[in-house]
Amino acid sequence: MAGEPIQLELSGEIGRFALAWLDSASGGLQRTDQVIAGGGPLVLTPPAAGRGRPLVAWVTAAPP
């Protein structure tokens, strides 16, 4: 990713997921309070501070 929105396909996934952004150039991890739900596609928009940077969407199972 270069800081542009991406589509994430979660149609085959059930549950809730936590989202963070990993800056692959610096190694910094920016956690968010955003919880996303499985069951369909969604568009992820990186934080504005990441525009033009090589960001990775880090999606993990959300705590109960």
PDBQT receptor file of N, H, CA, C and O in Angstrom, charges set to zero:
ATOM      1  N   MET A   1       0.835  -1.191   0.000  1.00  0.00    +0.000 N 
ATOM      2  CA  MET A   1       0.000   0.000   0.000  1.00  0.00    +0.000 C 
ATOM      3  C   MET A   1       0.873   1.244   0.000  1.00  0.00    +0.000 C 
ATOM      4  O   MET A   1       1.973   1.259   0.551  1.00  0.00    +0.000 OA
ATOM      5  N   ALA A   2       0.366   2.258  -0.616  1.00  0.00    +0.000 N 
ATOM      6  H   ALA A   2      -0.528   2.247  -1.064  1.00  0.00    +0.000 HD
ATOM      7  CA  ALA A   2       1.068   3.539  -0.639  1.00  0.00    +0.000 C 
ATOM      8  C   ALA A   2       0.189   4.635  -0.050  1.00  0.00    +0.000 C 
ATOM      9  O   ALA A   2       0.245   5.783  -0.491  1.00  0.00    +0.000 OA
ATOM     10  N   GLY A   3      -0.616   4.287   0.939  1.00  0.00    +0.000 N 
ATOM     11  H   GLY A   3      -0.661   3.354   1.298  1.00  0.00    +0.000 HD
ATOM     12  CA  GLY A   3      -1.469   5.277   1.585  1.00  0.00    +0.000 C 
ATOM     13  C   GLY A   3      -2.807   5.470   0.910  1.00  0.00    +0.000 C 
ATOM     14  O   GLY A   3      -3.537   6.396   1.264  1.00  0.00    +0.000 OA
ATOM     15  N   GLU A   4      -3.159   4.630  -0.052  1.00  0.00    +0.000 N 
ATOM     16  H   GLU A   4      -2.566   3.877  -0.340  1.00  0.00    +0.000 HD
ATOM     17  CA  GLU A   4      -4.441   4.721  -0.748  1.00  0.00    +0.000 C 
ATOM     18  C   GLU A   4      -5.434   3.735  -0.125  1.00  0.00    +0.000 C 
ATOM     19  O   GLU A   4      -5.020   2.708   0.413  1.00  0.00    +0.000 OA
ATOM     20  N   PRO A   5      -6.762   4.035  -0.191  1.00  0.00    +0.000 N 
ATOM     21  CA  PRO A   5      -7.754   3.084   0.310  1.00  0.00    +0.000 C 
ATOM     22  C   PRO A   5      -7.668   1.755  -0.436  1.00  0.00    +0.000 C 
ATOM     23  O   PRO A   5      -7.336   1.706  -1.620  1.00  0.00    +0.000 OA
ATOM     24  N   ILE A   6      -7.978   0.679   0.292  1.00  0.00    +0.000 N 
ATOM     25  H   ILE A   6      -8.248   0.719   1.254  1.00  0.00    +0.000 HD
ATOM     26  CA  ILE A   6      -7.982  -0.649  -0.320  1.00  0.00    +0.000 C 
ATOM     27  C   ILE A   6      -9.260  -1.376   0.068  1.00  0.00    +0.000 C 
ATOM     28  O   ILE A   6      -9.889  -1.053   1.076  1.00  0.00    +0.000 OA
ATOM     29  N   GLN A   7      -9.636  -2.355  -0.736  1.00  0.00    +0.000 N 
ATOM     30  H   GLN A   7      -9.125  -2.617  -1.554  1.00  0.00    +0.000 HD
ATOM     31  CA  GLN A   7     -10.787  -3.187  -0.406  1.00  0.00    +0.000 C 
ATOM     32  C   GLN A   7     -10.292  -4.481   0.219  1.00  0.00    +0.000 C 
ATOM     33  O   GLN A   7      -9.383  -5.132  -0.295  1.00  0.00    +0.000 OA
ATOM     34  N   LEU A   8     -10.913  -4.841   1.345  1.00  0.00    +0.000 N 
ATOM     35  H   LEU A   8     -11.652  -4.312   1.763  1.00  0.00    +0.000 HD
ATOM     36  CA  LEU A   8     -10.571  -6.063   2.049  1.00  0.00    +0.000 C 
ATOM     37  C   LEU A   8     -11.773  -6.992   1.979  1.00  0.00    +0.000 C 
ATOM     38  O   LEU A   8     -12.885  -6.604   2.339  1.00  0.00    +0.000 OA
ATOM     39  N   GLU A   9     -11.554  -8.208   1.520  1.00  0.00    +0.000 N 
ATOM     40  H   GLU A   9     -10.651  -8.523   1.228  1.00  0.00    +0.000 HD
ATOM     41  CA  GLU A   9     -12.638  -9.183   1.354  1.00  0.00    +0.000 C 
ATOM     42  C   GLU A   9     -12.717 -10.070   2.593  1.00  0.00    +0.000 C 
ATOM     43  O   GLU A   9     -11.828 -10.884   2.841  1.00  0.00    +0.000 OA
ATOM     44  N   LEU A  10     -13.775  -9.909   3.358  1.00  0.00    +0.000 N 
ATOM     45  H   LEU A  10     -14.498  -9.248   3.157  1.00  0.00    +0.000 HD
ATOM     46  CA  LEU A  10     -13.989 -10.712   4.568  1.00  0.00    +0.000 C 
ATOM     47  C   LEU A  10     -15.269 -11.530   4.487  1.00  0.00    +0.000 C 
ATOM     48  O   LEU A  10     -15.840 -11.894   5.515  1.00  0.00    +0.000 OA
ATOM     49  N   SER A  11     -15.722 -11.822   3.273  1.00  0.00    +0.000 N 
ATOM     50  H   SER A  11     -15.258 -11.527   2.438  1.00  0.00    +0.000 HD
ATOM     51  CA  SER A  11     -16.969 -12.577   3.110  1.00  0.00    +0.000 C 
ATOM     52  C   SER A  11     -16.908 -13.952   3.760  1.00  0.00    +0.000 C 
ATOM     53  O   SER A  11     -17.920 -14.427   4.274  1.00  0.00    +0.000 OA
ATOM     54  N   GLY A  12     -15.762 -14.594   3.751  1.00  0.00    +0.000 N 
ATOM     55  H   GLY A  12     -14.940 -14.208   3.333  1.00  0.00    +0.000 HD
ATOM     56  CA  GLY A  12     -15.637 -15.925   4.317  1.00  0.00    +0.000 C 
ATOM     57  C   GLY A  12     -15.263 -15.934   5.789  1.00  0.00    +0.000 C 
ATOM     58  O   GLY A  12     -15.012 -16.996   6.360  1.00  0.00    +0.000 OA
ATOM     59  N   GLU A  13     -15.223 -14.758   6.409  1.00  0.00    +0.000 N 
ATOM     60  H   GLU A  13     -15.427 -13.896   5.945  1.00  0.00    +0.000 HD
ATOM     61  CA  GLU A  13     -14.796 -14.658   7.804  1.00  0.00    +0.000 C 
ATOM     62  C   GLU A  13     -15.967 -14.254   8.697  1.00  0.00    +0.000 C 
ATOM     63  O   GLU A  13     -16.792 -13.421   8.322  1.00  0.00    +0.000 OA
ATOM     64  N   ILE A  14     -16.023 -14.853   9.872  1.00  0.00    +0.000 N 
ATOM     65  H   ILE A  14     -15.353 -15.530  10.176  1.00  0.00    +0.000 HD
ATOM     66  CA  ILE A  14     -17.058 -14.530  10.844  1.00  0.00    +0.000 C 
ATOM     67  C   ILE A  14     -16.366 -13.942  12.061  1.00  0.00    +0.000 C 
ATOM     68  O   ILE A  14     -15.302 -14.416  12.460  1.00  0.00    +0.000 OA
ATOM     69  N   GLY A  15     -16.949 -12.928  12.644  1.00  0.00    +0.000 N 
ATOM     70  H   GLY A  15     -17.813 -12.543  12.320  1.00  0.00    +0.000 HD
ATOM     71  CA  GLY A  15     -16.403 -12.355  13.867  1.00  0.00    +0.000 C 
ATOM     72  C   GLY A  15     -16.049 -10.897  13.713  1.00  0.00    +0.000 C 
ATOM     73  O   GLY A  15     -16.371 -10.247  12.719  1.00  0.00    +0.000 OA
ATOM     74  N   ARG A  16     -15.370 -10.404  14.741  1.00  0.00    +0.000 N 
ATOM     75  H   ARG A  16     -15.108 -10.932  15.549  1.00  0.00    +0.000 HD
ATOM     76  CA  ARG A  16     -14.954  -9.007  14.789  1.00  0.00    +0.000 C 
ATOM     77  C   ARG A  16     -13.431  -8.954  14.780  1.00  0.00    +0.000 C 
ATOM     78  O   ARG A  16     -12.759  -9.830  15.324  1.00  0.00    +0.000 OA
ATOM     79  N   PHE A  17     -12.909  -7.919  14.157  1.00  0.00    +0.000 N 
ATOM     80  H   PHE A  17     -13.455  -7.208  13.715  1.00  0.00    +0.000 HD
ATOM     81  CA  PHE A  17     -11.474  -7.791  13.975  1.00  0.00    +0.000 C 
ATOM     82  C   PHE A  17     -11.007  -6.400  14.370  1.00  0.00    +0.000 C 
ATOM     83  O   PHE A  17     -11.716  -5.415  14.163  1.00  0.00    +0.000 OA
ATOM     84  N   ALA A  18      -9.802  -6.323  14.943  1.00  0.00    +0.000 N 
ATOM     85  H   ALA A  18      -9.226  -7.123  15.111  1.00  0.00    +0.000 HD
ATOM     86  CA  ALA A  18      -9.176  -5.046  15.284  1.00  0.00    +0.000 C 
ATOM     87  C   ALA A  18      -8.285  -4.630  14.115  1.00  0.00    +0.000 C 
ATOM     88  O   ALA A  18      -7.714  -5.473  13.423  1.00  0.00    +0.000 OA
ATOM     89  N   LEU A  19      -8.179  -3.329  13.908  1.00  0.00    +0.000 N 
ATOM     90  H   LEU A  19      -8.644  -2.644  14.470  1.00  0.00    +0.000 HD
ATOM     91  CA  LEU A  19      -7.392  -2.792  12.800  1.00  0.00    +0.000 C 
ATOM     92  C   LEU A  19      -6.272  -1.912  13.337  1.00  0.00    +0.000 C 
ATOM     93  O   LEU A  19      -6.496  -1.070  14.207  1.00  0.00    +0.000 OA
ATOM     94  N   ALA A  20      -5.077  -2.109  12.819  1.00  0.00    +0.000 N 
ATOM     95  H   ALA A  20      -4.895  -2.793  12.112  1.00  0.00    +0.000 HD
ATOM     96  CA  ALA A  20      -3.930  -1.242  13.090  1.00  0.00    +0.000 C 
ATOM     97  C   ALA A  20      -3.210  -1.034  11.762  1.00  0.00    +0.000 C 
ATOM     98  O   ALA A  20      -3.419  -1.776  10.803  1.00  0.00    +0.000 OA
ATOM     99  N   TRP A  21      -2.369  -0.024  11.724  1.00  0.00    +0.000 N 
ATOM    100  H   TRP A  21      -2.199   0.579  12.503  1.00  0.00    +0.000 HD
ATOM    101  CA  TRP A  21      -1.607   0.273  10.517  1.00  0.00    +0.000 C 
ATOM    102  C   TRP A  21      -0.122   0.166  10.823  1.00  0.00    +0.000 C 
ATOM    103  O   TRP A  21       0.376   0.782  11.765  1.00  0.00    +0.000 OA
ATOM    104  N   LEU A  22       0.576  -0.619  10.021  1.00  0.00    +0.000 N 
ATOM    105  H   LEU A  22       0.171  -1.119   9.256  1.00  0.00    +0.000 HD
ATOM    106  CA  LEU A  22       2.012  -0.819  10.168  1.00  0.00    +0.000 C 
ATOM    107  C   LEU A  22       2.724  -0.034   9.074  1.00  0.00    +0.000 C 
ATOM    108  O   LEU A  22       2.457  -0.226   7.887  1.00  0.00    +0.000 OA
ATOM    109  N   ASP A  23       3.625   0.843   9.476  1.00  0.00    +0.000 N 
ATOM    110  H   ASP A  23       3.842   0.999  10.440  1.00  0.00    +0.000 HD
ATOM    111  CA  ASP A  23       4.447   1.585   8.520  1.00  0.00    +0.000 C 
ATOM    112  C   ASP A  23       5.651   0.705   8.224  1.00  0.00    +0.000 C 
ATOM    113  O   ASP A  23       6.545   0.563   9.057  1.00  0.00    +0.000 OA
ATOM    114  N   SER A  24       5.669   0.120   7.047  1.00  0.00    +0.000 N 
ATOM    115  H   SER A  24       4.942   0.235   6.370  1.00  0.00    +0.000 HD
ATOM    116  CA  SER A  24       6.726  -0.843   6.733  1.00  0.00    +0.000 C 
ATOM    117  C   SER A  24       8.093  -0.186   6.548  1.00  0.00    +0.000 C 
ATOM    118  O   SER A  24       9.112  -0.877   6.566  1.00  0.00    +0.000 OA
ATOM    119  N   ALA A  25       8.133   1.115   6.372  1.00  0.00    +0.000 N 
ATOM    120  H   ALA A  25       7.305   1.677   6.357  1.00  0.00    +0.000 HD
ATOM    121  CA  ALA A  25       9.422   1.797   6.249  1.00  0.00    +0.000 C 
ATOM    122  C   ALA A  25      10.052   2.044   7.615  1.00  0.00    +0.000 C 
ATOM    123  O   ALA A  25      11.261   1.885   7.783  1.00  0.00    +0.000 OA
ATOM    124  N   SER A  26       9.224   2.438   8.601  1.00  0.00    +0.000 N 
ATOM    125  H   SER A  26       8.242   2.567   8.464  1.00  0.00    +0.000 HD
ATOM    126  CA  SER A  26       9.765   2.763   9.926  1.00  0.00    +0.000 C 
ATOM    127  C   SER A  26       9.578   1.636  10.935  1.00  0.00    +0.000 C 
ATOM    128  O   SER A  26      10.274   1.590  11.949  1.00  0.00    +0.000 OA
ATOM    129  N   GLY A  27       8.643   0.726  10.663  1.00  0.00    +0.000 N 
ATOM    130  H   GLY A  27       8.078   0.763   9.839  1.00  0.00    +0.000 HD
ATOM    131  CA  GLY A  27       8.338  -0.339  11.608  1.00  0.00    +0.000 C 
ATOM    132  C   GLY A  27       7.345   0.082  12.676  1.00  0.00    +0.000 C 
ATOM    133  O   GLY A  27       7.000  -0.714  13.549  1.00  0.00    +0.000 OA
ATOM    134  N   GLY A  28       6.879   1.325  12.617  1.00  0.00    +0.000 N 
ATOM    135  H   GLY A  28       7.159   1.972  11.907  1.00  0.00    +0.000 HD
ATOM    136  CA  GLY A  28       5.927   1.835  13.606  1.00  0.00    +0.000 C 
ATOM    137  C   GLY A  28       4.541   1.244  13.412  1.00  0.00    +0.000 C 
ATOM    138  O   GLY A  28       4.093   1.045  12.283  1.00  0.00    +0.000 OA
ATOM    139  N   LEU A  29       3.866   0.965  14.519  1.00  0.00    +0.000 N 
ATOM    140  H   LEU A  29       4.230   1.127  15.437  1.00  0.00    +0.000 HD
ATOM    141  CA  LEU A  29       2.513   0.417  14.481  1.00  0.00    +0.000 C 
ATOM    142  C   LEU A  29       1.560   1.436  15.078  1.00  0.00    +0.000 C 
ATOM    143  O   LEU A  29       1.736   1.859  16.221  1.00  0.00    +0.000 OA
ATOM    144  N   GLN A  30       0.547   1.834  14.312  1.00  0.00    +0.000 N 
ATOM    145  H   GLN A  30       0.403   1.490  13.384  1.00  0.00    +0.000 HD
ATOM    146  CA  GLN A  30      -0.460   2.785  14.781  1.00  0.00    +0.000 C 
ATOM    147  C   GLN A  30      -1.761   2.024  15.008  1.00  0.00    +0.000 C 
ATOM    148  O   GLN A  30      -2.451   1.661  14.056  1.00  0.00    +0.000 OA
ATOM    149  N   ARG A  31      -2.087   1.789  16.261  1.00  0.00    +0.000 N 
ATOM    150  H   ARG A  31      -1.526   2.085  17.035  1.00  0.00    +0.000 HD
ATOM    151  CA  ARG A  31      -3.330   1.088  16.597  1.00  0.00    +0.000 C 
ATOM    152  C   ARG A  31      -4.507   2.038  16.428  1.00  0.00    +0.000 C 
ATOM    153  O   ARG A  31      -4.373   3.253  16.577  1.00  0.00    +0.000 OA
ATOM    154  N   THR A  32      -5.663   1.460  16.115  1.00  0.00    +0.000 N 
ATOM    155  H   THR A  32      -5.771   0.473  15.994  1.00  0.00    +0.000 HD
ATOM    156  CA  THR A  32      -6.886   2.251  16.015  1.00  0.00    +0.000 C 
ATOM    157  C   THR A  32      -7.917   1.657  16.969  1.00  0.00    +0.000 C 
ATOM    158  O   THR A  32      -7.753   0.541  17.461  1.00  0.00    +0.000 OA
ATOM    159  N   ASP A  33      -8.966   2.405  17.217  1.00  0.00    +0.000 N 
ATOM    160  H   ASP A  33      -9.099   3.312  16.817  1.00  0.00    +0.000 HD
ATOM    161  CA  ASP A  33     -10.084   1.901  18.013  1.00  0.00    +0.000 C 
ATOM    162  C   ASP A  33     -11.117   1.234  17.112  1.00  0.00    +0.000 C 
ATOM    163  O   ASP A  33     -12.147   0.753  17.585  1.00  0.00    +0.000 OA
ATOM    164  N   GLN A  34     -10.839   1.210  15.824  1.00  0.00    +0.000 N 
ATOM    165  H   GLN A  34     -10.002   1.601  15.440  1.00  0.00    +0.000 HD
ATOM    166  CA  GLN A  34     -11.792   0.684  14.850  1.00  0.00    +0.000 C 
ATOM    167  C   GLN A  34     -11.891  -0.833  14.947  1.00  0.00    +0.000 C 
ATOM    168  O   GLN A  34     -10.887  -1.543  14.886  1.00  0.00    +0.000 OA
ATOM    169  N   VAL A  35     -13.122  -1.315  15.099  1.00  0.00    +0.000 N 
ATOM    170  H   VAL A  35     -13.938  -0.738  15.148  1.00  0.00    +0.000 HD
ATOM    171  CA  VAL A  35     -13.401  -2.751  15.072  1.00  0.00    +0.000 C 
ATOM    172  C   VAL A  35     -14.202  -3.009  13.806  1.00  0.00    +0.000 C 
ATOM    173  O   VAL A  35     -15.208  -2.344  13.561  1.00  0.00    +0.000 OA
ATOM    174  N   ILE A  36     -13.766  -3.963  13.008  1.00  0.00    +0.000 N 
ATOM    175  H   ILE A  36     -12.948  -4.503  13.207  1.00  0.00    +0.000 HD
ATOM    176  CA  ILE A  36     -14.449  -4.277  11.753  1.00  0.00    +0.000 C 
ATOM    177  C   ILE A  36     -15.084  -5.652  11.858  1.00  0.00    +0.000 C 
ATOM    178  O   ILE A  36     -14.602  -6.517  12.589  1.00  0.00    +0.000 OA
ATOM    179  N   ALA A  37     -16.163  -5.845  11.124  1.00  0.00    +0.000 N 
ATOM    180  H   ALA A  37     -16.555  -5.143  10.530  1.00  0.00    +0.000 HD
ATOM    181  CA  ALA A  37     -16.894  -7.106  11.168  1.00  0.00    +0.000 C 
ATOM    182  C   ALA A  37     -16.658  -7.903   9.899  1.00  0.00    +0.000 C 
ATOM    183  O   ALA A  37     -16.582  -7.351   8.801  1.00  0.00    +0.000 OA
ATOM    184  N   GLY A  38     -16.542  -9.217  10.073  1.00  0.00    +0.000 N 
ATOM    185  H   GLY A  38     -16.603  -9.665  10.965  1.00  0.00    +0.000 HD
ATOM    186  CA  GLY A  38     -16.435 -10.107   8.925  1.00  0.00    +0.000 C 
ATOM    187  C   GLY A  38     -17.798 -10.271   8.272  1.00  0.00    +0.000 C 
ATOM    188  O   GLY A  38     -18.798  -9.746   8.760  1.00  0.00    +0.000 OA
ATOM    189  N   GLY A  39     -17.829 -10.995   7.179  1.00  0.00    +0.000 N 
ATOM    190  H   GLY A  39     -17.016 -11.422   6.783  1.00  0.00    +0.000 HD
ATOM    191  CA  GLY A  39     -19.085 -11.278   6.513  1.00  0.00    +0.000 C 
ATOM    192  C   GLY A  39     -19.284 -10.573   5.193  1.00  0.00    +0.000 C 
ATOM    193  O   GLY A  39     -20.289 -10.804   4.521  1.00  0.00    +0.000 OA
ATOM    194  N   GLY A  40     -18.357  -9.720   4.800  1.00  0.00    +0.000 N 
ATOM    195  H   GLY A  40     -17.541  -9.532   5.346  1.00  0.00    +0.000 HD
ATOM    196  CA  GLY A  40     -18.504  -9.023   3.532  1.00  0.00    +0.000 C 
ATOM    197  C   GLY A  40     -17.293  -8.165   3.240  1.00  0.00    +0.000 C 
ATOM    198  O   GLY A  40     -16.384  -8.065   4.065  1.00  0.00    +0.000 OA
ATOM    199  N   PRO A  41     -17.274  -7.545   2.072  1.00  0.00    +0.000 N 
ATOM    200  CA  PRO A  41     -16.147  -6.682   1.714  1.00  0.00    +0.000 C 
ATOM    201  C   PRO A  41     -16.259  -5.326   2.425  1.00  0.00    +0.000 C 
ATOM    202  O   PRO A  41     -17.355  -4.896   2.785  1.00  0.00    +0.000 OA
ATOM    203  N   LEU A  42     -15.138  -4.673   2.617  1.00  0.00    +0.000 N 
ATOM    204  H   LEU A  42     -14.248  -5.023   2.324  1.00  0.00    +0.000 HD
ATOM    205  CA  LEU A  42     -15.146  -3.320   3.156  1.00  0.00    +0.000 C 
ATOM    206  C   LEU A  42     -13.933  -2.582   2.631  1.00  0.00    +0.000 C 
ATOM    207  O   LEU A  42     -12.960  -3.196   2.192  1.00  0.00    +0.000 OA
ATOM    208  N   VAL A  43     -13.997  -1.263   2.677  1.00  0.00    +0.000 N 
ATOM    209  H   VAL A  43     -14.787  -0.764   3.033  1.00  0.00    +0.000 HD
ATOM    210  CA  VAL A  43     -12.901  -0.422   2.218  1.00  0.00    +0.000 C 
ATOM    211  C   VAL A  43     -12.178   0.124   3.441  1.00  0.00    +0.000 C 
ATOM    212  O   VAL A  43     -12.799   0.700   4.335  1.00  0.00    +0.000 OA
ATOM    213  N   LEU A  44     -10.869  -0.059   3.472  1.00  0.00    +0.000 N 
ATOM    214  H   LEU A  44     -10.366  -0.526   2.745  1.00  0.00    +0.000 HD
ATOM    215  CA  LEU A  44     -10.036   0.456   4.541  1.00  0.00    +0.000 C 
ATOM    216  C   LEU A  44      -9.303   1.687   4.034  1.00  0.00    +0.000 C 
ATOM    217  O   LEU A  44      -8.665   1.656   2.981  1.00  0.00    +0.000 OA
ATOM    218  N   THR A  45      -9.401   2.770   4.795  1.00  0.00    +0.000 N 
ATOM    219  H   THR A  45      -9.918   2.795   5.651  1.00  0.00    +0.000 HD
ATOM    220  CA  THR A  45      -8.716   4.003   4.434  1.00  0.00    +0.000 C 
ATOM    221  C   THR A  45      -7.625   4.271   5.458  1.00  0.00    +0.000 C 
ATOM    222  O   THR A  45      -7.921   4.451   6.639  1.00  0.00    +0.000 OA
ATOM    223  N   PRO A  46      -6.376   4.301   5.029  1.00  0.00    +0.000 N 
ATOM    224  CA  PRO A  46      -5.274   4.545   5.955  1.00  0.00    +0.000 C 
ATOM    225  C   PRO A  46      -5.381   5.926   6.600  1.00  0.00    +0.000 C 
ATOM    226  O   PRO A  46      -6.063   6.805   6.072  1.00  0.00    +0.000 OA
ATOM    227  N   PRO A  47      -4.716   6.122   7.732  1.00  0.00    +0.000 N 
ATOM    228  CA  PRO A  47      -4.724   7.440   8.363  1.00  0.00    +0.000 C 
ATOM    229  C   PRO A  47      -4.105   8.486   7.442  1.00  0.00    +0.000 C 
ATOM    230  O   PRO A  47      -3.220   8.175   6.644  1.00  0.00    +0.000 OA
ATOM    231  N   ALA A  48      -4.572   9.719   7.555  1.00  0.00    +0.000 N 
ATOM    232  H   ALA A  48      -5.291   9.972   8.203  1.00  0.00    +0.000 HD
ATOM    233  CA  ALA A  48      -4.089  10.797   6.684  1.00  0.00    +0.000 C 
ATOM    234  C   ALA A  48      -2.573  10.973   6.797  1.00  0.00    +0.000 C 
ATOM    235  O   ALA A  48      -1.920  11.333   5.817  1.00  0.00    +0.000 OA
ATOM    236  N   ALA A  49      -2.015  10.726   7.969  1.00  0.00    +0.000 N 
ATOM    237  H   ALA A  49      -2.546  10.434   8.764  1.00  0.00    +0.000 HD
ATOM    238  CA  ALA A  49      -0.572  10.878   8.153  1.00  0.00    +0.000 C 
ATOM    239  C   ALA A  49       0.219   9.866   7.335  1.00  0.00    +0.000 C 
ATOM    240  O   ALA A  49       1.426  10.028   7.152  1.00  0.00    +0.000 OA
ATOM    241  N   GLY A  50      -0.446   8.822   6.840  1.00  0.00    +0.000 N 
ATOM    242  H   GLY A  50      -1.426   8.691   6.989  1.00  0.00    +0.000 HD
ATOM    243  CA  GLY A  50       0.244   7.795   6.078  1.00  0.00    +0.000 C 
ATOM    244  C   GLY A  50       0.201   7.973   4.582  1.00  0.00    +0.000 C 
ATOM    245  O   GLY A  50       0.689   7.110   3.852  1.00  0.00    +0.000 OA
ATOM    246  N   ARG A  51      -0.359   9.047   4.102  1.00  0.00    +0.000 N 
ATOM    247  H   ARG A  51      -0.755   9.748   4.694  1.00  0.00    +0.000 HD
ATOM    248  CA  ARG A  51      -0.461   9.248   2.656  1.00  0.00    +0.000 C 
ATOM    249  C   ARG A  51       0.897   9.158   1.993  1.00  0.00    +0.000 C 
ATOM    250  O   ARG A  51       1.853   9.814   2.409  1.00  0.00    +0.000 OA
ATOM    251  N   GLY A  52       0.971   8.335   0.953  1.00  0.00    +0.000 N 
ATOM    252  H   GLY A  52       0.195   7.803   0.616  1.00  0.00    +0.000 HD
ATOM    253  CA  GLY A  52       2.206   8.191   0.193  1.00  0.00    +0.000 C 
ATOM    254  C   GLY A  52       3.267   7.329   0.868  1.00  0.00    +0.000 C 
ATOM    255  O   GLY A  52       4.386   7.216   0.368  1.00  0.00    +0.000 OA
ATOM    256  N   ARG A  53       2.919   6.722   2.002  1.00  0.00    +0.000 N 
ATOM    257  H   ARG A  53       2.010   6.814   2.408  1.00  0.00    +0.000 HD
ATOM    258  CA  ARG A  53       3.868   5.878   2.732  1.00  0.00    +0.000 C 
ATOM    259  C   ARG A  53       3.496   4.416   2.528  1.00  0.00    +0.000 C 
ATOM    260  O   ARG A  53       2.337   4.116   2.240  1.00  0.00    +0.000 OA
ATOM    261  N   PRO A  54       4.444   3.503   2.670  1.00  0.00    +0.000 N 
ATOM    262  CA  PRO A  54       4.157   2.074   2.496  1.00  0.00    +0.000 C 
ATOM    263  C   PRO A  54       3.508   1.490   3.753  1.00  0.00    +0.000 C 
ATOM    264  O   PRO A  54       4.200   0.964   4.624  1.00  0.00    +0.000 OA
ATOM    265  N   LEU A  55       2.184   1.583   3.844  1.00  0.00    +0.000 N 
ATOM    266  H   LEU A  55       1.621   2.010   3.136  1.00  0.00    +0.000 HD
ATOM    267  CA  LEU A  55       1.451   1.089   5.005  1.00  0.00    +0.000 C 
ATOM    268  C   LEU A  55       0.879  -0.297   4.762  1.00  0.00    +0.000 C 
ATOM    269  O   LEU A  55       0.553  -0.665   3.634  1.00  0.00    +0.000 OA
ATOM    270  N   VAL A  56       0.765  -1.046   5.828  1.00  0.00    +0.000 N 
ATOM    271  H   VAL A  56       1.029  -0.746   6.745  1.00  0.00    +0.000 HD
ATOM    272  CA  VAL A  56       0.183  -2.383   5.798  1.00  0.00    +0.000 C 
ATOM    273  C   VAL A  56      -0.982  -2.387   6.773  1.00  0.00    +0.000 C 
ATOM    274  O   VAL A  56      -0.829  -1.979   7.924  1.00  0.00    +0.000 OA
ATOM    275  N   ALA A  57      -2.161  -2.851   6.321  1.00  0.00    +0.000 N 
ATOM    276  H   ALA A  57      -2.286  -3.183   5.386  1.00  0.00    +0.000 HD
ATOM    277  CA  ALA A  57      -3.297  -3.003   7.227  1.00  0.00    +0.000 C 
ATOM    278  C   ALA A  57      -3.056  -4.259   8.056  1.00  0.00    +0.000 C 
ATOM    279  O   ALA A  57      -2.897  -5.348   7.504  1.00  0.00    +0.000 OA
ATOM    280  N   TRP A  58      -3.028  -4.113   9.374  1.00  0.00    +0.000 N 
ATOM    281  H   TRP A  58      -3.157  -3.228   9.822  1.00  0.00    +0.000 HD
ATOM    282  CA  TRP A  58      -2.772  -5.217  10.289  1.00  0.00    +0.000 C 
ATOM    283  C   TRP A  58      -4.116  -5.560  10.937  1.00  0.00    +0.000 C 
ATOM    284  O   TRP A  58      -4.614  -4.810  11.776  1.00  0.00    +0.000 OA
ATOM    285  N   VAL A  59      -4.694  -6.688  10.546  1.00  0.00    +0.000 N 
ATOM    286  H   VAL A  59      -4.290  -7.297   9.864  1.00  0.00    +0.000 HD
ATOM    287  CA  VAL A  59      -6.020  -7.092  11.014  1.00  0.00    +0.000 C 
ATOM    288  C   VAL A  59      -5.869  -8.326  11.885  1.00  0.00    +0.000 C 
ATOM    289  O   VAL A  59      -5.314  -9.336  11.454  1.00  0.00    +0.000 OA
ATOM    290  N   THR A  60      -6.368  -8.240  13.119  1.00  0.00    +0.000 N 
ATOM    291  H   THR A  60      -6.819  -7.419  13.469  1.00  0.00    +0.000 HD
ATOM    292  CA  THR A  60      -6.298  -9.360  14.064  1.00  0.00    +0.000 C 
ATOM    293  C   THR A  60      -7.672  -9.584  14.693  1.00  0.00    +0.000 C 
ATOM    294  O   THR A  60      -8.531  -8.704  14.639  1.00  0.00    +0.000 OA
ATOM    295  N   ALA A  61      -7.879 -10.747  15.283  1.00  0.00    +0.000 N 
ATOM    296  H   ALA A  61      -7.181 -11.462  15.326  1.00  0.00    +0.000 HD
ATOM    297  CA  ALA A  61      -9.131 -11.019  15.977  1.00  0.00    +0.000 C 
ATOM    298  C   ALA A  61      -9.300 -10.005  17.107  1.00  0.00    +0.000 C 
ATOM    299  O   ALA A  61      -8.365  -9.754  17.867  1.00  0.00    +0.000 OA
ATOM    300  N   ALA A  62     -10.497  -9.425  17.215  1.00  0.00    +0.000 N 
ATOM    301  H   ALA A  62     -11.257  -9.630  16.598  1.00  0.00    +0.000 HD
ATOM    302  CA  ALA A  62     -10.769  -8.442  18.263  1.00  0.00    +0.000 C 
ATOM    303  C   ALA A  62     -10.997  -9.163  19.582  1.00  0.00    +0.000 C 
ATOM    304  O   ALA A  62     -11.562 -10.256  19.604  1.00  0.00    +0.000 OA
ATOM    305  N   PRO A  63     -10.561  -8.557  20.680  1.00  0.00    +0.000 N 
ATOM    306  CA  PRO A  63     -10.822  -9.164  21.967  1.00  0.00    +0.000 C 
ATOM    307  C   PRO A  63     -12.328  -9.197  22.245  1.00  0.00    +0.000 C 
ATOM    308  O   PRO A  63     -13.071  -8.340  21.768  1.00  0.00    +0.000 OA
ATOM    309  N   PRO A  64     -12.765 -10.178  23.010  1.00  0.00    +0.000 N 
ATOM    310  CA  PRO A  64     -14.220 -10.279  23.279  1.00  0.00    +0.000 C 
ATOM    311  C   PRO A  64     -14.759  -9.114  24.061  1.00  0.00    +0.000 C 
ATOM    312  O   PRO A  64     -15.953  -9.067  24.356  1.00  0.00    +0.000 OA
TER     313      PRO A  64
